[in-house]
Amino acid sequence: MGPRLLTSRQLTGQFPNYEAVLPKDISKSIALQGEELGAAIARVAQFADERSRAVRLRLEKGELKISASSTETGESEDSIEVAYDGEPMAIGFNAQYLMDFIKATGSCEVKLELKDAQSAGQLRPAEGEDYKYRYIVMPMRI
């Protein structure tokens, strides 16, 4: 191979304040197997609306219910047992965004952290606190 030239330049200006979009006051946190969550979302997402790809996550005592529906394909629901004993809550997300996180992290244990149905959700690997990878996903109205 011949010679190569690499060009770069230093950006000027301030780095965006990314901490402003990180969820604060997280009150609900559940640990799940990434592979199990991914499989459930993939099954349910087949019934989601083609444009929005919206799935509903309902957190209830002892389980996470994942559902989707559309007028064209019908509806589907799947559930995963989780260690949760708080108030019930429902929130909607784009299934593709959730699957992107799961594909990036593999089959490790993941944490889903939520504040309320109107606030951003946070997904992250459950391994030690030293691992700082966070995936922020905005909720959808469904």
C-alpha positions as CSV (number, residue, x, y, z in Angstrom):
1,M,0.0,0.0,0.0
2,G,1.1,3.5,-0.8
3,P,1.7,6.4,1.6
4,R,-1.3,7.8,3.5
5,L,-2.2,11.2,4.7
6,L,-4.3,11.8,7.8
7,T,-5.7,15.2,8.3
8,S,-7.5,16.4,11.5
9,R,-8.5,19.7,13.1
10,Q,-9.2,20.8,16.6
11,L,-12.8,21.8,17.2
12,T,-13.4,25.1,18.8
13,G,-16.2,26.0,21.1
14,Q,-17.7,24.4,24.1
15,F,-18.5,20.7,24.4
16,P,-22.3,20.2,24.7
17,N,-23.6,19.8,28.2
18,Y,-24.6,16.1,27.9
19,E,-25.3,15.8,31.6
20,A,-28.4,17.9,31.1
21,V,-30.1,15.0,29.3
22,L,-29.1,12.3,31.8
23,P,-32.1,11.3,33.9
24,K,-32.1,12.5,37.5
25,D,-34.0,11.2,40.5
26,I,-34.4,7.7,39.2
27,S,-36.9,5.9,41.4
28,K,-37.4,2.6,39.6
29,S,-34.6,0.2,38.7
30,I,-34.7,-3.4,37.5
31,A,-32.1,-5.8,36.4
32,L,-32.7,-8.1,33.4
33,Q,-30.8,-10.5,31.3
34,G,-30.1,-8.6,28.0
35,E,-30.7,-11.7,25.9
36,E,-34.1,-12.3,27.5
37,L,-35.1,-8.7,27.2
38,G,-34.0,-8.6,23.6
39,A,-35.9,-11.8,22.7
40,A,-39.1,-10.5,24.3
41,I,-38.9,-7.1,22.5
42,A,-38.1,-8.8,19.2
43,R,-41.2,-11.1,19.5
44,V,-43.5,-8.3,20.5
45,A,-42.2,-5.7,18.1
46,Q,-43.4,-7.7,15.2
47,F,-46.9,-6.5,16.1
48,A,-45.8,-2.8,16.6
49,D,-46.9,-0.1,14.2
50,E,-44.5,0.0,11.3
51,R,-43.9,3.8,11.5
52,S,-43.5,4.3,15.2
53,R,-42.2,0.8,16.2
54,A,-43.6,1.6,19.7
55,V,-43.7,-0.9,22.4
56,R,-45.2,-0.5,25.9
57,L,-43.3,-1.5,29.0
58,R,-45.5,-2.1,32.0
59,L,-43.6,-2.5,35.2
60,E,-45.7,-4.3,37.8
61,K,-45.0,-6.2,41.0
62,G,-42.6,-9.1,40.1
63,E,-42.8,-8.7,36.3
64,L,-42.2,-6.5,33.3
65,K,-44.9,-6.8,30.6
66,I,-43.9,-5.8,27.1
67,S,-46.7,-5.2,24.6
68,A,-47.4,-3.8,21.2
69,S,-50.4,-3.4,18.9
70,S,-51.4,-2.0,15.6
71,T,-54.7,-2.0,13.7
72,E,-53.0,-3.9,10.8
73,T,-51.2,-6.7,12.6
74,G,-53.0,-7.1,15.9
75,E,-51.5,-7.2,19.4
76,S,-48.9,-9.1,21.4
77,E,-47.7,-9.2,25.0
78,D,-44.8,-10.9,26.6
79,S,-43.6,-10.8,30.2
80,I,-40.4,-11.2,32.1
81,E,-40.0,-12.0,35.8
82,V,-38.1,-9.2,37.6
83,A,-37.3,-8.2,41.2
84,Y,-39.6,-5.2,41.5
85,D,-41.9,-4.3,44.3
86,G,-42.8,-0.6,43.6
87,E,-45.7,1.2,42.1
88,P,-47.0,0.0,38.7
89,M,-45.9,2.1,35.8
90,A,-46.3,2.1,32.0
91,I,-44.0,3.7,29.5
92,G,-43.5,3.5,25.7
93,F,-40.3,3.3,23.7
94,N,-39.3,2.7,20.1
95,A,-38.4,-1.0,20.0
96,Q,-35.5,-0.4,17.6
97,Y,-33.8,1.9,20.0
98,L,-34.0,-0.7,22.8
99,M,-32.7,-3.4,20.4
100,D,-29.8,-1.2,19.4
101,F,-28.7,-1.0,23.1
102,I,-29.0,-4.8,23.6
103,K,-27.1,-5.5,20.4
104,A,-24.3,-3.2,21.6
105,T,-24.0,-4.7,25.0
106,G,-24.5,-8.4,24.2
107,S,-26.2,-10.8,26.5
108,C,-24.9,-9.4,29.8
109,E,-27.2,-8.4,32.6
110,V,-28.6,-4.9,32.0
111,K,-30.4,-2.3,34.2
112,L,-33.5,-0.4,33.2
113,E,-33.8,2.7,35.2
114,L,-36.9,5.0,35.1
115,K,-38.3,8.0,36.9
116,D,-41.8,8.3,35.4
117,A,-43.7,7.8,32.1
118,Q,-42.7,11.3,30.8
119,S,-39.0,11.2,31.6
120,A,-36.1,9.7,29.7
121,G,-35.2,6.1,30.6
122,Q,-31.7,4.9,31.1
123,L,-30.3,1.5,30.1
124,R,-26.8,0.4,31.2
125,P,-24.9,-2.8,31.8
126,A,-25.4,-4.0,35.3
127,E,-21.7,-4.8,35.8
128,G,-19.8,-2.7,38.3
129,E,-20.3,1.0,38.8
130,D,-16.9,1.5,37.1
131,Y,-18.5,0.8,33.7
132,K,-19.9,4.1,32.7
133,Y,-21.7,3.2,29.4
134,R,-25.3,4.7,29.5
135,Y,-27.9,4.6,26.9
136,I,-30.6,7.3,27.2
137,V,-33.9,6.7,25.4
138,M,-36.8,9.1,25.3
139,P,-40.3,7.9,26.0
140,M,-43.1,7.8,23.4
141,R,-46.8,8.4,24.0
142,I,-48.7,5.3,23.0
